[in-house]
Amino acid sequence: MDLYEAIGRRRDVRAEFTDAPLDDDVLRKVLAAAHAAPSVGLTQPWDFVVIRSAETKAAFHEHVLSERAAFAETLTGERRATFDRIKIDGVLESAVSVVVTYDPRRGSPAVLGRHAIADAGLYSVCLAIQNLWLAATAEGLGVGWVSFYREDFVRSLLGIPDQVRPVAWLCVGPVSRLHTVPDLERHRWRSRVPLADVVHSERFPTG
C-alpha cells in the first residue's frame, strides 16, 4: 500500500474490530512509525501507554458511556436521534488500546522552535498520532480515536503525572473491513467539505 492509498483508506474505526489478537511485532512497527514523527526542537514529547487489561478497558469504557450520555443531553430532535445511532468507540472490542501523551517538560527549558508557539509540542504529538494511524492502515489494522473522556480521569486510571496530558486514547487492532465512507458521513452527521472550499490564494477570505 502506498502513502496516498493509506491516506485514502484511513478511517476512524468503531464497530469493525474483530476479536483477533494483534501481533507484537506489528504493533512495534506501528509504534516505531509514530516515534519517527517530526517534533519541535527534536523534543519527542510523546509516550505510548499500551493497554491490554480487560479491567482497565472496562473502567475506561464505563467513563466513556457516562460522557456520551452527558453529550447526548445537549442534543434534541433529529440531532439526538442521529447521535443515538452512532457507535462512538471500540474500547472493548479492539485488541489493544494505545494512549498517547504529551509531556511539555521534554527538552525544556530551551525548546528550539516553541518560544513563539506554545502549542508546537502538542502539534508534534498529533503528528505522531497521524503516523501511527497511517502505519496501522498500511498493516491492515483499524484505529479509533476515542474523545469522550476527561483528562483527569485518564490520568488517575493510568497513573499519568499531572504535568502530562493524555492527548488520545486510540483503539487499535484487526478489523473485518474499513468502510469506504466515514461513519459520520454515513450517518449524515456531517458532510465532507470540498477541497476547493478550503484552499485560498495569498490571503484568508473575508465575509
N, C-alpha and C positions, 0 to 999 in steps of 0.2 A: 504494500500500500504506500503510495507516495504522499507527500505532505498535503497537497491540495485535496486528495481523496479523504485523508484522515480529517481534515478540517470540515469537509462537506458531510462526512458520516457522523461526526461527533454529536452526541445527544446527551441531554440530562436525563438519566435513566431512573425510573422509579418502580415500575411494575414488571420489568422484564428480567430481573435477576433470577438465576436458577440456584439450585442447592449444590451445584458443583463446586469443589474446592478450588482455590487459587494457588497455582504453583508458586513456591517460594522464589524460584529463580526469575520467573516472570515479574513478580512483584518487585524484586530487587532491580530489574531493568527499568521498570516504570518509575521507581523512586530515584534511580540514578538519572533518568531524564529530567525529573523535577529538580534535582540537585544541580544539574548543569545549566539552569536558567541564569540569565544575567541578573546582577544585583547592584544597587547603588553602592559605590565605594568598595565593591567586592566584599560586602559585609555578610552575604549569605545568611540573612536574618531569620531563616525558617528552621523549624524542626518538624518531623513527621512522626506522629504517635499512631502506631498500627494497633488496632483493636480487634481481637478475635473473641473475647469473652462474651458469652451469651448474656451473662448477668449485667455487664456494663452496657451492652446494646439495649437490653430491655429497659434499664433505668433511663437511658437517653431517649428511647422511643416514647416512654410514658411522658417525659417532659415535652417532646415534640408535639404529641397529641394535645397536651394542655395549651401550648402556644397556638396550635392550629385552631382550637376552639375559641381562643381569645380573638384571633383574627377574624374568624367566621362571624363573631358577634358584631363586627363593624360593618358587615355587608347586609344588604337587603335585596328582596325581589329576585330578579333574574340573575344578578351577580352572585347572590348567595347560592342559588340553585346550581349555577355553573361550578362554583368553587366546591360545593359538596361532592361533585362527581370526580374531582381531581385528586389523585393519589400524590402525596407530597414527599414521600420518602421510601427508601428501600432498606432501611436500617436493619430490620430483622431478616430480610431475605438475602442480602448481599454477603459474599464470602468474608470480606473484611471491611472495616471502616478505617479511614486514614484521616486523622485530624491534623491540619496544617496550621502552625502557629507563627506568630511574628514577635520577635524579640528586638525592640528598638535599641537595646543596650549593646547589641552585637556591633563591634567595630567602633564604639564610642570612646572618647567624646568627639573626635575629629573625623566625622564620616564624610569622605570626599563626595560632593555632589548633593548632600542633603541639607546644606546650610540654608538654602533659599526655598526648598520644597520639603516641608516636614514629613509629608506622606510618601516620599520616594521609597522608603524602606517597605512600606505596606504595598506599594505598587510592585516591588520586586517579588514579594510573596505571591502576588496574583500571577506573575509571570511563571513562577514555579508550578502553580496550580494548573495553568494552561498547558505547560509542558507535560505534566503528569497526565492530564486529560487526553491529549493528543497521542501520547505514547500508549496509553491504555487502549485507545480506539484502534491504533495500529496493531495491537496484540489481540484484537477481537474481544476486548473486555468492555464493560459498561461502567460509567461513573455517574453518580448522582450527588449533587451538592445540596445538602440539607441546610436551610437557612432559618428554620423555625426553632430558634433556641436563644437563650440568654447566655451571654459570655460567662457571667459569674457561675452559672450552673455547670457549664462545661469545665471551667477552672476547678471547681470543687470536685467534680466527678473524676477528673483525671489527674488531680494534684498539680495543676499548672500554676506557676507563680503569678502573683498579682500584676507584675510588670509585663507579662507576656500575654498577647492577645490570641485566642483561638479564632483564626480567620475563617476556616472552612472545615466542616465535617463532611467528608466525602465517603460515599458508599462505593465500593469497588468490587468487581467480580465478574465471572462469566454470565452471559445473558443469552436468552433464547433468540433475540433479534434486536436490532436497532431500528426504530421507526424512521421512515423517510421524512415524515413531517413531525416536528417537535410537539410534545404533549400539549403545551399551552395554545399552540395554533390549532391542533386537532380538536381541543375542547372549546375553541373560539373565545379564549380568554383575552388574547391579544393577537394581532396580525403583524407579520414581519414588515418593516419599513423598507421600501426600495432604496438601493444604494444611491441612486441619483438624488434622493431627498436629503441625504446627509453629507454629500461632498460639495464643497464650496470653493470658490476661487478667490484667493488673496485676502478676503475679509469675511468675517462672520455675517450672515444675513441679518437684516433688520426687519422688524414688523412680524 
